[in-house]
Amino acid sequence: MDGVTLTHIGGPTVLIELGGWRLLTDPTFDPAGGRYAFGFGTGSRKTSGPAIPAASLGGIDAVLLTHDHHGDNLDVAGRELLPAAGAVVTTSSGARRLGGRARGLAPWQTTRLEAPGRPTLEVTATPCRHGPPFSHPLVGDVVGFAVTWEGQEDGALWVSGDTVLYDGLREVADLLEVNTALLHLGGVQFPVTGPIRYSMTARDAVELCGLLQPRTAIPVHYEGWSHFKQGRADAERQIAGTGGEDRFTWLPMGVATLVPA
């Protein structure tokens, strides 16, 4: 396999094409303007629509859903897409809510995706903490995903999921070899909780990549919603001059981009 093709559709939504597989992360396809409540007085407004509409996406073999209960990771149009996907892999609690063919994973559990004529994929859930310590009752279960496949030599494709930088991510760096990292950034904040952050900033990403040492780090989940407080321009300023900026790649929206496997 010469590489992985990635298409950033918007927010956390990325189409991953490898070895004949078409995987989709966190489907968000609603138009701009909608408002979404996340509970406990938190919420957001969608500020931009998808670079590719759901109707133009084509068939999806599996959805990697970091969590199902926040509209910036699974919105109305994204939810409508799930029944047509070959498989949905998500949190254990999310699988119970979604029912049907959804596969629920706790951190470090693995499931396999198999199809004739394609490499078998192993999808392993990785830990996330979507906020400060003791925030779980507010934010619920979230996971990231490490995808590996037969014949792979240079490390996993890893999706961080919505998370702050904490010991669970340092555990990922200890236990996984990562080639390509899709990093959920945005420095999420809400007026009701003040300066508390619910996702990584670019400065966090630089520190994490110092531990992971991926070949390529690709920021996602930094635009498209009002609760994302650090956009690309500010993130690039934080990354510049750190010594690790050469490993960061910003995908053009809606454009298929080949990344070395």
C-alpha angles and dihedrals in degrees: 000000000000098000151316122271115218127190117189106212097177141295107001094339116116130163109220118197119186134148093350093311123122113201127177127202123213101338113229115166106146117125121253120277103051122127123221129196117212098183136258091056096306124124146134146214122233108238102184137025129232121290088227121033118233091244090061096047101089127210121342121205096194140358118218102206114187090193136346103208103072120074094219089064100035117015130177097276091042091053090051089057096057100081091059094052118098092231139356118212116191144129120317092248091045092053090054090052094046096042120180115074098344114133115215121210132185117208112296094014116125137209129187129229112205134179134157114270095013133094114262111251124213114206115195122188115229129200124271134178109198095201144352124326114299092017095118095102087058102040104029129204120339132170138184124216135232113198120199131169145189113288093017113148111169106053141275132312100239129197108197097203122209104317145131121236106273141135093287090064091046086055089055089055090051096048106033136059104216125198101172122020123196102201122201104217132155100121090243116214137165129208092233093059098038118205096000112120127214101189138029127283123216089260088057090049092054091052092047093049089052086063099037097042094201120182089230131019115194120192118219133159094052103108141039103055133071094232092062100098101181116058130187098277094054092042091053090052090054092048096046115099095011094111092241099074094105092069093057118094124184112208118221109243115261095001121118108235125191114225120187111258 
